[in-house]
Structures are given as structure tokens and as C-alpha cells.
Amino acid sequence: CGTLGGGLFMYDPSTGEVVSYKNGTTELLSNYVMSVVLSRDKRVYIGTSYGISVYDPKSGKLKRFRDLFPGIDTYRWKVSQIYEDSRGLLWVGTSNGLKVIDRVHGKVQEIKLNDDGKQRYVLGITQDNGGSMWVSEGAMLINIKVGYDEKTGNLNVVTHAYDNRDGLMECDFNQRSFGKLPDGEIVVGGLYGLNRFSPSEMKFNMIHPRVVFTDLYMGSRLVRPGEEVDGRVVMKNGLADGAEIEFSQNRK
């Protein structure tokens, strides 16, 4: 299957026949086809600017996603990419964030990629050899550690974002511009070229650092151990030595 000038086109190399599918005359939700994926269930999932349609090679018919999976309605999703991971989950990038479809349990979960809670345009999706997902959003790459229970369908994720401060180019990435090399390295394309990295070598510390107090200021004045302030000693020992500090409730 492929796209050409709007709509969906299927080419049969054995016969040379080309069959076209158009919005309005078939169940293709939009002629703007953005992503086509052949799934492990032998169906073809077509992401469009108005939702997801599904092609069944056995029947030769095109259907809306909700017709095959009741309770999951992708109508009006502006899809940028569909990606099926090794767990059989469909990761769907849209103009309104990242969504994960679990067809077995009939669930859809939205993944929060930013601390501000805003859902932005997802440009690309891929999976590394360790099972983690990588998503491009603007000029950021977001790593998603995935915990998935096949029996219950419970999905838990931990995200970590990388940007130009981590060595990425300072520009937006291109849509669906991910490639995985034979050695597991990932290449992602942007407006100014390529970024290449090995996910197995990228580590980030999940342990919060221990807070250590070093100095005490009262206003702009540095207070030292044993020093008098307004006629009294605020702290007898240094902060690193477990100093006990006394403040007057009347001091402004």
C-alpha cells in the first residue's frame, strides 16, 4: 500500500493491478494519508489526518478502526505516525500528543511527555533494542521506559527528555525521520542534518541528590559560626556539622 496524490493506493506486483481507496467512496477517513503500518495481525493500519482506517488483506475491505475494535474511536485524530512495538501496542503520534492503543484489552492511554502537561505535535516514533520507545517532539527527543502487564493491560511509563543541551541539533526534527542501524544505534533527522546515538550507552541518574547546606545568609550578610548578629549568636557550629539555628520571630 502507498499514497499518491491523495488517497490510498494498493499495488499487486503479481498482477500489476493498482486499486485506489478514496475518502467518501470507501472507509478511508481522509485522503491525507500520513502513515501506513503492516501489523502482526496481518492487517494494514492507515493513519490519516482524520483518524485511523484498517485494511484487511483477506477480505480486501477497508474499515474504520472502531468497527474492528469497539470502544476505541480514533475519529478526528490528526495522525502523524503509527508504530507497532514488540509488545503489540500501537503508538500513535498525533497533533495532540502521543497515544497508545492496546487492542487486546481495548484501552487507549495518553502519554504525558512534558511537565507542563501540554499535548504537542508528535513528529516521530521508534523503539530501541532494549524495548524503550523514542519520540521526537519539536527539537526534543523523549525516551520512554515502558512497563507493561500483558495480563491486565496496565501500562506504566517513565519519560526523560533530551534537547540541544545534551548535544542534539538546535532545530525541529522531521516527521517520521527515525532509522535504526544494525548495531542498534538510532539516527534521527532534523532540519540541519542528523543526530546519531546509541540508546544502550545513554544513562540518567534516577536517584535524587542529597541536599547539603553550606552557607547561611541573613539578607545579604553571610553569617559565620559563632558570629553575633544583633547581639546574639545565630548558630554555634557550621551547617555541615549539624548546626542548630535560632531565629527571632520579631526579626524582619
C-alpha positions as CSV (number, residue, x, y, z in Angstrom):
1,C,0.0,0.0,0.0
2,G,1.1,3.6,-0.6
3,T,-0.1,7.1,-1.2
4,L,0.0,9.1,-4.4
5,G,-1.7,12.5,-4.9
6,G,-4.2,11.9,-2.1
7,G,-5.9,8.7,-1.0
8,L,-4.6,5.2,-0.6
9,F,-3.3,3.0,-3.4
10,M,-2.6,-0.7,-3.3
11,Y,-0.3,-2.3,-5.9
12,D,-0.3,-6.1,-6.6
13,P,3.1,-6.9,-8.1
14,S,1.9,-10.3,-9.3
15,T,-0.8,-8.9,-11.5
16,G,0.3,-5.3,-11.9
17,E,-3.1,-4.1,-10.7
18,V,-3.5,-0.9,-8.7
19,V,-6.6,-0.4,-6.6
20,S,-7.3,3.1,-5.1
21,Y,-9.2,4.0,-2.0
22,K,-10.7,7.4,-1.5
23,N,-12.5,9.2,1.2
24,G,-16.2,9.4,0.5
25,T,-16.4,6.2,-1.5
26,T,-14.6,3.9,1.0
27,E,-14.0,3.8,4.7
28,L,-10.8,5.8,4.3
29,L,-11.2,8.6,6.8
30,S,-9.2,11.2,4.9
31,N,-7.3,11.4,1.6
32,Y,-4.3,12.8,3.5
33,V,-2.6,9.5,4.5
34,M,0.4,10.1,6.8
35,S,1.4,6.6,8.0
36,V,0.9,3.0,6.8
37,V,1.9,0.0,9.1
38,L,1.6,-3.7,8.4
39,S,0.8,-5.2,11.8
40,R,1.5,-8.6,13.3
41,D,-2.2,-9.4,13.0
42,K,-1.8,-9.2,9.2
43,R,-3.9,-6.0,8.9
44,V,-2.7,-2.7,7.5
45,Y,-3.3,0.3,9.7
46,I,-3.6,3.6,7.9
47,G,-3.1,6.8,9.8
48,T,-4.8,9.9,8.2
49,S,-5.4,13.5,9.1
50,Y,-8.9,12.4,10.4
51,G,-8.3,9.1,12.2
52,I,-7.2,5.5,11.6
53,S,-8.6,3.1,9.0
54,V,-7.7,-0.6,8.7
55,Y,-7.3,-2.7,5.6
56,D,-7.8,-6.5,5.8
57,P,-6.0,-8.3,3.0
58,K,-8.1,-11.4,3.4
59,S,-11.4,-9.7,2.8
60,G,-10.0,-6.9,0.7
61,K,-12.1,-4.4,2.6
62,L,-11.2,-1.1,4.3
63,K,-12.8,-0.4,7.7
64,R,-12.8,2.2,10.4
65,F,-10.7,1.4,13.5
66,R,-13.8,1.5,15.8
67,D,-15.6,-1.1,13.6
68,L,-12.9,-3.7,14.4
69,F,-12.2,-2.6,17.9
70,P,-15.4,-1.3,19.5
71,G,-14.8,1.2,22.3
72,I,-11.7,2.7,20.7
73,D,-12.6,5.6,18.5
74,T,-9.8,7.4,16.6
75,Y,-12.2,9.6,14.7
76,R,-10.7,13.1,14.1
77,W,-7.2,12.2,15.3
78,K,-4.7,14.0,13.2
79,V,-2.2,11.2,12.9
80,S,1.5,11.8,12.2
81,Q,2.7,8.3,12.6
82,I,1.6,4.8,13.7
83,Y,4.2,2.5,15.2
84,E,3.7,-1.1,16.4
85,D,6.1,-2.1,19.1
86,S,7.4,-5.5,20.2
87,R,4.6,-5.8,22.7
88,G,1.9,-5.5,20.0
89,L,1.0,-2.0,21.2
90,L,0.2,0.7,18.7
91,W,1.9,4.0,19.4
92,V,0.2,6.8,17.6
93,G,1.7,10.2,17.2
94,T,-0.9,13.0,16.7
95,S,-1.1,16.8,16.6
96,N,-2.4,16.5,20.1
97,G,0.2,14.3,21.8
98,L,1.1,10.6,22.0
99,K,-1.5,7.9,22.4
100,V,-1.0,4.1,23.0
101,I,-3.6,1.7,21.8
102,D,-3.9,-1.8,23.4
103,R,-6.1,-3.8,21.0
104,V,-6.1,-6.9,23.2
105,H,-7.6,-5.1,26.3
106,G,-9.4,-2.4,24.4
107,K,-7.6,0.5,26.0
108,V,-6.2,3.9,24.9
109,Q,-3.7,5.7,27.1
110,E,-2.4,9.2,26.5
111,I,1.3,9.6,27.4
112,K,2.4,12.8,29.2
113,L,5.6,13.9,27.6
114,N,6.1,17.3,29.3
115,D,6.0,18.6,32.8
116,D,3.7,21.5,31.7
117,G,1.0,18.9,30.7
118,K,0.6,20.4,27.2
119,Q,0.0,17.9,24.4
120,R,2.0,18.9,21.3
121,Y,2.6,17.6,17.8
122,V,4.5,14.3,17.9
123,L,6.8,14.1,14.9
124,G,8.2,10.5,15.0
125,I,8.3,7.3,17.0
126,T,10.7,4.3,17.2
127,Q,11.7,1.5,19.6
128,D,15.3,0.6,20.6
129,N,16.7,-2.9,21.1
130,G,16.1,-2.6,24.8
131,G,12.4,-2.2,24.4
132,S,12.3,1.6,25.2
133,M,10.5,4.0,23.0
134,W,11.8,7.2,21.5
135,V,9.6,10.1,20.4
136,S,10.5,13.3,18.7
137,E,8.6,16.4,19.6
138,G,9.8,19.8,18.2
139,A,13.5,19.9,18.9
140,M,13.3,17.3,21.7
141,L,13.9,13.6,21.9
142,I,12.0,11.9,24.6
143,N,13.0,8.4,25.9
144,I,10.1,6.4,27.3
145,K,10.9,3.4,29.6
146,V,7.9,1.1,29.4
147,G,6.4,-1.3,31.9
148,Y,3.6,-3.4,30.5
149,D,1.5,-6.2,32.1
150,E,0.2,-8.4,29.3
151,K,-2.5,-10.0,31.5
152,T,-4.1,-6.8,32.8
153,G,-3.0,-4.3,30.1
154,N,-1.6,-1.9,32.7
155,L,0.9,0.4,31.2
156,N,3.4,2.4,33.2
157,V,6.0,4.8,31.7
158,V,8.9,6.9,32.8
159,T,10.0,9.7,30.4
160,H,13.2,11.6,30.1
161,A,13.7,14.5,27.6
162,Y,16.8,15.4,25.7
163,D,17.5,18.7,23.8
164,N,20.3,20.8,22.4
165,R,21.9,21.0,25.9
166,D,22.5,17.2,25.6
167,G,24.2,17.5,22.2
168,L,21.2,17.5,19.9
169,M,20.9,19.9,17.0
170,E,19.1,23.1,17.9
171,C,16.2,22.7,15.4
172,D,13.0,20.8,14.9
173,F,13.2,17.2,13.8
174,N,11.5,16.0,10.6
175,Q,8.3,13.9,10.6
176,R,8.8,10.1,10.8
177,S,12.6,10.6,10.4
178,F,13.9,7.8,12.5
179,G,16.2,5.0,11.5
180,K,17.7,2.1,13.5
181,L,21.1,0.8,12.4
182,P,22.1,-2.9,12.6
183,D,24.2,-2.3,15.7
184,G,21.2,-0.8,17.5
185,E,22.2,2.9,17.1
186,I,19.4,5.3,16.2
187,V,19.6,8.0,13.6
188,V,17.1,10.9,13.7
189,G,16.9,13.6,11.0
190,G,16.3,17.3,11.5
191,L,16.3,20.5,9.6
192,Y,20.1,20.8,9.8
193,G,21.2,17.2,9.4
194,L,21.3,14.0,11.5
195,N,21.8,13.1,15.2
196,R,23.1,9.6,15.8
197,F,23.2,7.9,19.3
198,S,23.4,4.5,21.0
199,P,20.5,4.1,23.4
200,S,22.4,1.4,25.4
201,E,25.1,4.0,26.3
202,M,22.7,6.7,27.5
203,K,22.1,6.7,31.2
204,F,20.4,9.1,33.5
205,N,20.5,9.2,37.3
206,M,17.1,8.4,38.9
207,I,18.5,8.9,42.4
208,H,17.8,12.4,43.8
209,P,21.0,14.0,45.2
210,R,21.3,14.5,48.9
211,V,20.8,18.2,49.9
212,V,23.7,19.7,51.8
213,F,23.6,23.2,53.3
214,T,26.8,25.1,53.0
215,D,26.2,28.8,53.9
216,L,23.7,30.9,55.8
217,Y,22.7,34.4,54.7
218,M,20.6,36.9,56.6
219,G,19.6,39.3,53.9
220,S,22.8,39.9,52.0
221,R,25.0,39.2,55.0
222,L,26.9,35.9,55.3
223,V,26.6,34.5,58.8
224,R,29.5,32.5,60.2
225,P,29.5,30.0,63.1
226,G,29.8,31.8,66.4
227,E,29.3,35.2,64.9
228,E,26.9,37.6,66.7
229,V,24.0,39.1,64.8
230,D,22.0,41.9,66.6
231,G,23.7,40.9,69.9
232,R,23.2,37.1,69.7
233,V,24.8,34.1,68.1
234,V,22.5,32.6,65.5
235,M,24.5,29.3,65.1
236,K,27.3,27.9,67.2
237,N,28.6,25.3,64.7
238,G,28.9,25.1,60.9
239,L,25.9,23.9,58.8
240,A,27.8,20.8,57.7
241,D,28.3,19.9,61.4
242,G,24.6,19.8,62.1
243,A,24.2,23.3,63.4
244,E,21.1,24.3,65.2
245,I,19.8,27.7,64.1
246,E,17.6,30.1,66.1
247,F,15.7,32.9,64.5
248,S,13.8,35.6,66.3
249,Q,10.2,35.8,65.3
250,N,10.3,39.5,65.5
251,R,13.1,40.0,63.1
252,K,12.0,41.5,59.7
